[in-house]
Amino acid sequence: MPTRRAARLAATFAAGALALTLAGCGAPPWADGDGASASPSASTTPTTVPTPVSNDLSTGSTQRTIAAGAVTANVNYWSDLRMDKWTPSAVKPVQLSMVTTITPNDGQKVYLQKATMTAVPGNATQSFEALGAQVDQATTSPGYLVLDPYSYSQVFNVGAVPDAATFVTLQFTYDFLIQTTPTSNEYAKQTATDSLTVAIAQG
């Protein structure tokens, strides 16, 4: 038969177990009276990421091949002014060098009669008024000989643009005169166009 001491120990143990069980049934410490979380949710503010501006001179230069009838012109464009200096108020030079070929090549010569550059500033939402066109009109007749291996070089300058402009589009027009025969004084005219987009540095 169990002794009185053993009976008392068993009763004490049972009472302690009951107290622990009741304590485990209480509300968890993170719950409040209305069941809402104690940690408020963090609000987020959306950020606008600007659209990158394309830049045909981002590597310092670009090469283009453009066609005008039987004439193919290979044109190199570059600028001696670093791209981070292409600010709205700066004078921004654009150099170009051109050489042409003709197909079929029967001995006719190719002349550049006129080269024109027009700069049109803009941004993601609008275009601004074009700057005045710059024209290089040949001072010799019938024009500048540009048939390979003879080449044409010129510098055009982009003037001040609006502060809100993030890029400028450079529109080029080239007017060529082509001999109809190798000994002829008659010429056919062909026109080629090209364009570059250059980013404006934002200070």
Residue pairs with C-beta under 8 A, 6 or more apart in sequence:
2 10
30 37
30 38
32 38
51 124
53 166
53 167
53 197
53 199
53 200
54 167
54 197
54 199
55 83
55 167
55 197
55 198
55 199
56 62
56 77
56 196
56 197
56 198
57 77
57 78
57 79
57 83
57 196
57 198
58 83
58 199
60 78
60 79
61 76
61 77
61 78
62 76
62 77
62 78
62 196
63 74
63 75
63 76
63 77
64 74
64 75
64 77
64 194
65 72
65 73
65 74
65 75
66 72
66 73
66 75
66 174
66 192
66 193
66 194
67 73
67 192
68 174
68 176
68 190
68 191
68 192
69 178
69 188
69 190
70 102
70 103
70 104
70 178
70 190
71 100
71 101
71 102
71 110
71 176
71 178
71 190
71 192
72 100
72 101
72 102
72 103
73 98
73 99
73 100
73 146
73 174
73 176
73 192
74 98
74 99
74 100
74 101
75 96
75 97
75 98
75 172
75 194
76 96
76 97
76 98
77 94
77 95
77 96
77 196
78 94
78 95
79 86
79 92
79 93
79 94
79 95
79 198
80 93
80 95
81 90
81 92
81 93
83 198
83 199
83 201
84 201
85 201
86 92
86 198
86 199
86 200
86 201
87 200
87 201
87 203
88 160
88 161
88 162
88 163
88 165
88 200
89 160
90 160
91 157
91 158
91 159
91 160
92 157
92 158
92 159
92 168
92 198
93 155
93 156
93 157
93 158
94 117
94 155
94 156
94 157
94 158
94 170
94 196
94 198
95 153
95 154
95 155
96 153
96 154
96 155
96 156
96 172
97 151
97 152
97 153
98 112
98 146
98 151
98 152
98 153
98 174
99 146
99 147
99 148
99 149
99 150
99 151
99 152
100 110
100 146
100 147
100 148
100 176
101 147
101 148
102 108
102 110
102 147
102 178
106 181
106 182
107 182
108 178
108 179
108 180
108 181
108 182
109 145
109 147
109 178
109 179
109 182
110 145
110 146
110 147
110 176
110 177
110 178
110 179
111 138
111 142
111 143
111 144
111 145
111 146
111 176
111 177
111 178
111 187
112 138
112 143
112 144
112 146
112 152
112 174
112 175
112 176
113 137
113 138
113 142
113 143
113 175
113 176
113 177
113 189
114 135
114 136
114 137
114 138
114 143
114 173
114 174
114 175
115 135
115 136
115 152
115 154
115 172
115 173
115 174
115 175
116 133
116 134
116 135
116 136
116 172
116 173
116 174
117 133
117 134
117 156
117 170
117 171
117 172
118 130
118 131
118 133
118 134
118 170
118 171
119 130
119 131
119 158
119 159
119 161
119 168
119 169
119 170
119 171
120 127
120 128
120 130
120 131
120 168
120 169
120 171
121 127
121 128
121 131
121 161
121 162
121 165
121 167
121 168
121 169
121 200
122 128
122 165
122 166
122 167
122 168
122 169
123 164
123 165
123 166
123 167
124 166
128 161
128 162
128 164
128 165
131 158
131 159
131 161
134 156
134 157
136 154
138 144
142 177
142 187
143 176
143 177
144 152
146 152
146 176
156 170
158 168
158 170
158 198
161 168
161 200
165 200
166 199
166 200
166 202
167 197
167 198
167 199
167 200
168 197
168 198
168 200
169 195
169 196
169 197
170 195
170 196
170 197
170 198
171 193
171 194
171 195
172 193
172 194
172 195
172 196
173 191
173 192
173 193
174 191
174 192
174 193
174 194
175 189
175 190
175 191
176 189
176 190
176 191
176 192
177 187
177 188
177 189
178 187
178 188
178 189
178 190
179 186
179 187
180 186
180 187
180 188
